[in-house]
Amino acid sequence: MAFRFKLGAWSSALLLLLSPLTRAAGEKATDLVVVADTRVLGGFNRYLADLYNHDLWLFAIHAVVLTTILGGTLGLLMDAIMKRIGIDLGRKKTAQQEH
């Protein structure tokens, strides 16, 4: 047990001492620009990628609105499917309401 502890301690110390030597030895990046690659995109994906590249706030608004619309549509679709197979989640009585 003591040997395992010593081995772990030494290997951890060695790893900590060698890790700065294994990092990239270049200068630190100052201004990184994150952009979407639009060279191979088309249609609606190209529109969203261009929107992301040019106006991040408008892209965020689009993302929120699209997520809301798609979530609502999926919810309504699942509700219709549940009703069709006989599961009605609209009005359920709890044990407290029955008494």
C-alpha positions as CSV (number, residue, x, y, z in Angstrom):
1,M,0.0,0.0,0.0
2,A,2.8,2.4,0.9
3,F,4.6,1.5,-2.3
4,R,1.6,2.4,-4.4
5,F,1.2,5.7,-2.6
6,K,4.8,6.6,-3.2
7,L,4.7,5.5,-6.8
8,G,1.6,7.7,-7.3
9,A,3.1,10.6,-5.6
10,W,6.3,10.4,-7.6
11,S,4.5,10.0,-10.9
12,S,2.2,12.9,-10.1
13,A,5.2,15.1,-9.2
14,L,7.0,14.1,-12.4
15,L,3.9,14.9,-14.5
16,L,3.5,18.3,-12.9
17,L,7.2,19.1,-13.5
18,L,7.2,17.9,-17.2
19,S,3.8,19.5,-18.2
20,P,5.2,23.0,-18.8
21,L,7.8,21.5,-21.1
22,T,5.3,19.7,-23.3
23,R,3.1,22.7,-24.0
24,A,3.3,24.6,-27.2
25,A,6.2,27.1,-27.1
26,G,4.6,29.9,-29.1
27,E,3.4,33.4,-28.1
28,K,0.0,33.6,-26.6
29,A,-2.9,34.5,-28.9
30,T,-4.4,37.8,-28.1
31,D,-7.4,38.3,-30.5
32,L,-9.1,35.2,-31.5
33,V,-12.0,35.5,-34.0
34,V,-14.5,32.7,-34.1
35,V,-16.4,32.4,-37.4
36,A,-18.5,29.8,-39.1
37,D,-17.1,28.3,-42.2
38,T,-19.6,29.0,-45.0
39,R,-17.7,27.7,-48.0
40,V,-19.5,24.4,-48.2
41,L,-22.9,25.5,-46.8
42,G,-26.0,26.4,-48.7
43,G,-29.6,27.4,-48.1
44,F,-30.9,28.0,-44.6
45,N,-27.6,26.7,-43.1
46,R,-25.7,29.3,-45.1
47,Y,-28.1,32.0,-43.9
48,L,-27.6,31.1,-40.3
49,A,-23.8,30.8,-40.6
50,D,-23.7,34.3,-42.3
51,L,-25.9,35.6,-39.6
52,Y,-23.6,34.2,-36.9
53,N,-20.6,35.7,-38.6
54,H,-22.1,39.2,-39.1
55,D,-24.5,39.9,-36.2
56,L,-24.3,37.7,-33.1
57,W,-27.2,39.3,-31.4
58,L,-29.6,38.8,-34.3
59,F,-28.4,35.2,-34.5
60,A,-29.2,34.7,-30.8
61,I,-32.7,36.1,-31.4
62,H,-33.2,33.8,-34.3
63,A,-32.0,30.8,-32.3
64,V,-34.4,31.6,-29.4
65,V,-37.3,32.1,-31.7
66,L,-36.6,29.0,-33.8
67,T,-36.1,26.9,-30.6
68,T,-39.4,28.1,-29.2
69,I,-41.3,27.4,-32.5
70,L,-39.7,24.0,-32.9
71,G,-40.3,23.0,-29.3
72,G,-43.9,24.1,-29.4
73,T,-44.5,22.2,-32.7
74,L,-42.9,19.1,-31.2
75,G,-45.1,19.4,-28.1
76,L,-48.3,19.8,-30.1
77,L,-47.3,16.8,-32.4
78,M,-46.5,14.6,-29.4
79,D,-49.8,15.6,-27.7
80,A,-51.7,14.7,-30.9
81,I,-49.9,11.3,-31.1
82,M,-50.6,10.6,-27.4
83,K,-54.3,11.4,-27.9
84,R,-54.4,9.2,-31.0
85,I,-53.1,6.2,-29.1
86,G,-55.4,6.8,-26.2
87,I,-53.4,8.6,-23.6
88,D,-55.0,11.9,-22.6
89,L,-52.7,14.0,-20.4
90,G,-55.1,17.0,-20.4
91,R,-57.2,16.4,-17.2
92,K,-55.7,14.1,-14.6
93,K,-57.1,13.9,-11.1
94,T,-54.7,13.5,-8.3
95,A,-55.3,11.5,-5.1
96,Q,-56.0,14.7,-3.2
97,Q,-58.7,15.9,-5.6
98,E,-60.6,12.6,-5.5
99,H,-61.2,12.7,-1.7
